């Protein structure tokens, strides 16, 4: 594979990789990341943008915070969340691009024209 560097990872390192993917494996967490891609937001703003329930949104933000993907700053009574691990942008772009390409190929096989 062009551009790929194979790394030797210990069992502990592989565990950390698995933890990172586990943190990203929930659709609500992906919605939260998508909402935060254009800058920091409060829990209230994220509830509105994702259509979630405040307690559920807070729980998922906590998981992403613990995973080191998000950062939080407090201002008065509000907490502002932001993406601190910029590799998330590349990862989302890579995965979304791969899914788009695969679906386009499947549509082509069926004789349909994909929309961009």
C-alpha positions as a Markdown table, in Angstrom:
| # | Residue | x | y | z |
|---|---|---|---|---|
| 1 | Unk | 0.0 | 0.0 | 0.0 |
| 2 | Unk | 1.4 | 3.3 | -1.0 |
| 3 | Unk | 1.9 | 5.8 | 1.8 |
| 4 | Unk | 1.4 | 3.3 | 4.6 |
| 5 | Unk | 3.9 | 2.7 | 7.3 |
| 6 | Unk | 3.6 | -0.6 | 9.1 |
| 7 | Unk | 4.4 | -0.2 | 12.8 |
| 8 | Unk | 5.4 | -2.8 | 15.3 |
| 9 | Unk | 3.0 | -2.4 | 18.2 |
| 10 | Unk | 3.0 | -4.1 | 21.6 |
| 11 | Unk | 0.0 | -5.6 | 23.1 |
| 12 | Unk | -0.5 | -2.5 | 25.3 |
| 13 | Unk | -0.2 | -0.2 | 22.3 |
| 14 | Unk | -2.8 | -2.3 | 20.4 |
| 15 | Unk | -5.0 | -2.0 | 23.4 |
| 16 | Unk | -4.8 | 1.8 | 23.2 |
| 17 | Unk | -5.6 | 1.7 | 19.5 |
| 18 | Unk | -8.7 | -0.5 | 20.3 |
| 19 | Unk | -9.8 | 2.0 | 23.0 |
| 20 | Unk | -9.6 | 4.8 | 20.5 |
| 21 | Unk | -11.7 | 3.0 | 17.9 |
| 22 | Unk | -14.1 | 2.0 | 20.7 |
| 23 | Unk | -14.6 | 5.6 | 21.6 |
| 24 | Unk | -15.5 | 6.3 | 18.0 |
| 25 | Unk | -17.8 | 3.3 | 17.6 |
| 26 | Unk | -21.0 | 5.0 | 18.7 |
| 27 | Unk | -23.2 | 7.0 | 16.2 |
| 28 | Unk | -24.0 | 9.7 | 18.7 |
| 29 | Unk | -20.2 | 10.3 | 19.4 |
| 30 | Unk | -19.7 | 10.6 | 15.6 |
| 31 | Unk | -22.5 | 13.1 | 15.4 |
| 32 | Unk | -20.9 | 15.1 | 18.2 |
| 33 | Unk | -17.5 | 15.1 | 16.5 |
| 34 | Unk | -19.2 | 16.2 | 13.2 |
| 35 | Unk | -20.9 | 19.1 | 15.1 |
| 36 | Unk | -17.6 | 20.1 | 16.7 |
| 37 | Unk | -15.7 | 20.1 | 13.4 |
| 38 | Unk | -16.5 | 23.8 | 12.9 |
| 39 | Unk | -15.4 | 24.9 | 16.4 |
| 40 | Unk | -16.1 | 24.6 | 20.1 |
| 41 | Unk | -19.6 | 24.4 | 21.4 |
| 42 | Unk | -21.5 | 24.1 | 24.7 |
| 43 | Unk | -23.4 | 21.0 | 25.8 |
| 44 | Unk | -26.7 | 23.0 | 25.1 |
| 45 | Unk | -25.6 | 23.8 | 21.6 |
| 46 | Unk | -24.6 | 20.2 | 20.9 |
| 47 | Unk | -28.0 | 18.9 | 22.2 |
| 48 | Unk | -29.7 | 21.2 | 19.7 |
| 49 | Unk | -27.4 | 20.3 | 16.8 |
| 50 | Unk | -27.5 | 16.6 | 17.4 |
| 51 | Unk | -31.1 | 16.2 | 18.5 |
| 52 | Unk | -29.9 | 14.3 | 21.6 |
| 53 | Unk | -30.9 | 14.4 | 25.2 |
| 54 | Unk | -28.7 | 16.4 | 27.5 |
| 55 | Unk | -27.8 | 13.5 | 29.8 |
| 56 | Unk | -26.9 | 11.3 | 26.9 |
| 57 | Unk | -24.9 | 14.0 | 25.1 |
| 58 | Unk | -23.0 | 14.7 | 28.3 |
| 59 | Unk | -22.2 | 11.0 | 28.8 |
| 60 | Unk | -20.8 | 10.7 | 25.2 |
| 61 | Unk | -18.8 | 13.9 | 25.6 |
| 62 | Unk | -17.2 | 12.4 | 28.7 |
| 63 | Unk | -16.2 | 9.3 | 26.8 |
| 64 | Unk | -14.6 | 11.4 | 24.1 |
| 65 | Unk | -12.9 | 13.6 | 26.7 |
| 66 | Unk | -11.5 | 10.6 | 28.5 |
| 67 | Unk | -10.2 | 9.2 | 25.2 |
| 68 | Unk | -8.2 | 12.4 | 24.7 |
| 69 | Unk | -10.2 | 13.3 | 21.5 |
| 70 | Unk | -11.9 | 16.3 | 23.0 |
| 71 | Unk | -10.9 | 19.1 | 25.3 |
| 72 | Unk | -13.1 | 21.2 | 27.6 |
| 73 | Unk | -12.8 | 24.7 | 29.0 |
| 74 | Unk | -15.2 | 26.2 | 31.5 |
| 75 | Unk | -16.4 | 29.7 | 31.3 |
| 76 | Unk | -18.8 | 30.7 | 34.0 |
| 77 | Unk | -21.4 | 28.0 | 34.3 |
| 78 | Unk | -20.8 | 26.7 | 30.8 |
| 79 | Unk | -18.4 | 24.1 | 29.5 |
| 80 | Unk | -17.1 | 24.4 | 26.0 |
| 81 | Unk | -16.0 | 21.3 | 24.1 |
| 82 | Unk | -13.6 | 21.2 | 21.2 |
| 83 | Unk | -11.7 | 18.6 | 19.2 |
| 84 | Unk | -8.1 | 18.5 | 20.5 |
| 85 | Unk | -6.8 | 15.5 | 18.5 |
| 86 | Unk | -6.6 | 16.8 | 15.0 |
| 87 | Unk | -6.0 | 13.3 | 13.5 |
| 88 | Unk | -9.8 | 12.9 | 13.9 |
| 89 | Unk | -10.3 | 15.2 | 10.9 |
| 90 | Unk | -8.0 | 13.0 | 8.7 |
| 91 | Unk | -9.5 | 9.8 | 10.1 |
| 92 | Unk | -13.1 | 10.9 | 9.4 |
| 93 | Unk | -12.1 | 12.1 | 5.9 |
| 94 | Unk | -10.4 | 8.8 | 5.1 |
| 95 | Unk | -13.2 | 6.6 | 6.3 |
| 96 | Unk | -16.0 | 8.7 | 4.7 |
| 97 | Unk | -14.0 | 8.8 | 1.4 |
| 98 | Unk | -13.6 | 5.1 | 1.5 |
| 99 | Unk | -17.3 | 4.5 | 2.1 |
| 100 | Unk | -18.2 | 6.9 | -0.6 |
| 101 | Unk | -15.9 | 5.1 | -3.1 |
| 102 | Unk | -17.3 | 1.7 | -2.1 |
| 103 | Unk | -20.9 | 2.8 | -2.5 |
| 104 | Unk | -20.2 | 4.5 | -5.8 |
| 105 | Unk | -18.6 | 1.2 | -7.1 |
| 106 | Unk | -21.6 | -0.8 | -5.9 |
| 107 | Unk | -24.0 | 1.6 | -7.7 |
| 108 | Unk | -21.9 | 1.5 | -10.8 |
| 109 | Unk | -22.1 | -2.3 | -10.8 |
| 110 | Unk | -25.9 | -2.0 | -10.5 |
| 111 | Unk | -26.0 | 0.4 | -13.5 |
| 112 | Unk | -26.9 | 3.5 | -11.4 |
| 113 | Unk | -25.2 | 6.8 | -11.4 |
| 114 | Unk | -23.9 | 8.0 | -8.0 |
| 115 | Unk | -24.6 | 11.5 | -6.8 |
| 116 | Unk | -21.7 | 13.5 | -5.4 |
